Amino acid sequence: MDGPDSPRTAYGRQCLLARRLVERGVRFVELSCLLDSTRVVWAGKFGRTPFAQDSDGRDHNPYGFTIWMAGGGVKPRHIYGATDDFGYHAIENPCTVYNMWATMLHLMGD
């Protein structure tokens, strides 16, 4: 059972307060949570080119892509790798998708 000062109860109170603020018209609300054991990953299946070969939007780019991770063992404010000036080719510390997933599994303890 969680007591009134436990992190889960405190976060639940923040969520409830945030909901009530939004219902009353507050436009910007920020929740702070503990990411000690939770990892957030934002990624797509491919990178995107900064240009289009057709008029239907930007093309897929298998040579350079961007993801970000937070919490759960990820080093804060760490940048790994870089692309060229056009965002097309990885030019510094290229990382395969397999290595990225191996890193995530390692951070999870597998």
C-alpha positions in Angstrom: 0.0 0.0 0.0 1.4 3.4 -0.9 1.4 6.1 1.7 0.7 9.7 1.2 4.3 10.6 0.6 5.2 7.8 -1.8 6.3 8.8 -5.3 3.4 6.9 -6.9 0.8 8.8 -4.8 2.5 12.1 -5.4 2.5 11.5 -9.2 -1.2 10.6 -9.1 -1.9 13.8 -7.3 0.0 15.7 -10.0 -2.0 14.0 -12.7 -5.3 14.8 -11.0 -4.3 18.5 -10.5 -3.1 18.7 -14.1 -6.4 17.4 -15.4 -8.3 19.9 -13.3 -6.2 22.8 -14.5 -6.6 21.8 -18.1 -10.4 21.5 -17.6 -10.4 25.0 -16.3 -8.6 26.4 -19.3 -5.0 26.5 -18.3 -3.0 26.2 -21.5 0.4 24.9 -20.3 0.8 22.2 -17.6 3.9 20.3 -16.8 4.1 17.1 -14.8 7.3 16.0 -13.2 7.8 12.2 -12.8 10.5 9.8 -11.7 12.1 8.1 -14.7 14.4 5.8 -12.7 13.0 2.6 -14.0 11.0 3.9 -17.0 12.6 4.5 -20.4 11.0 6.8 -23.0 12.1 6.2 -26.6 11.1 8.3 -29.6 12.0 6.9 -33.0 10.7 6.3 -36.4 11.3 3.4 -38.8 13.6 5.5 -41.0 15.2 8.8 -41.1 13.7 11.5 -43.4 15.6 13.3 -46.1 15.6 17.1 -46.0 14.4 17.0 -49.7 11.9 15.2 -51.8 12.4 13.4 -55.1 8.7 13.7 -55.9 6.1 16.2 -54.8 4.6 13.8 -52.2 6.7 14.8 -49.3 10.2 13.9 -48.0 11.7 10.6 -48.8 12.8 7.8 -46.4 16.5 7.9 -45.4 18.2 4.6 -44.4 21.6 6.4 -44.0 20.9 8.7 -41.1 18.1 8.8 -38.6 17.4 10.4 -35.2 16.0 9.0 -32.0 16.0 10.2 -28.5 15.8 8.3 -25.2 15.2 9.4 -21.6 15.2 7.8 -18.2 15.9 4.3 -17.2 19.7 4.2 -17.3 20.2 6.6 -20.2 22.9 9.2 -19.7 21.3 12.6 -19.5 22.2 15.2 -22.2 24.3 12.8 -24.1 24.5 13.0 -27.9 25.9 10.1 -29.9 26.8 10.6 -33.5 26.0 13.2 -36.2 24.9 13.5 -39.8 26.3 15.6 -42.6 25.0 19.1 -43.2 22.1 17.8 -45.2 21.0 15.2 -42.6 21.5 12.5 -45.1 24.5 10.4 -44.1 25.8 9.5 -40.6 29.3 10.9 -40.5 30.2 10.5 -36.8 29.7 7.3 -34.8 27.3 5.6 -37.2 25.0 3.2 -35.4 23.0 0.4 -36.9 19.5 -0.3 -35.8 20.7 -3.6 -34.4 23.3 -1.8 -32.2 20.6 0.7 -31.0 18.3 -2.2 -29.9 21.2 -4.0 -28.3 21.9 -0.8 -26.3 18.2 -0.6 -25.2 18.3 -4.3 -24.2 21.5 -3.7 -22.3 19.9 -0.8 -20.4 17.0 -3.1 -19.5 19.4 -5.6 -18.0 19.1 -8.3 -20.7 
